[in-house]
Amino acid sequence: NDIEYIKSYYFNKLEIIRFSSSLGKYVGYTELGVKNAERFNKDLSNLAAMKAQKETYCKLNVDID
C-alpha cells in the first residue's frame, strides 16, 4: 500500500504535469499543465490505464529492489 506510481512531464526543467496513483488523477503545475490535466482527467480510459501501471509496473518490480 506504500507504493506510488508517479509519471511527470517536464519542459525546460520545469514540471508541467504529473499523474499520481495515490490521487488517481493528473495535476497541473503551470497554466498549460492545468489545462492539460483537466483534459487528461476527462479521458476515463487513460486514467484507468495509468492507475493500472501501479499494479503492472511497480508491484512486479518492488521485490527486485
Secondary structure by P-SEA (a helix, b strand, c coil): ccbbbbbbbbccccccbbbbccccbbbbccaaaaaaaaaaaaaaaaaaaaaaccccccccccccc
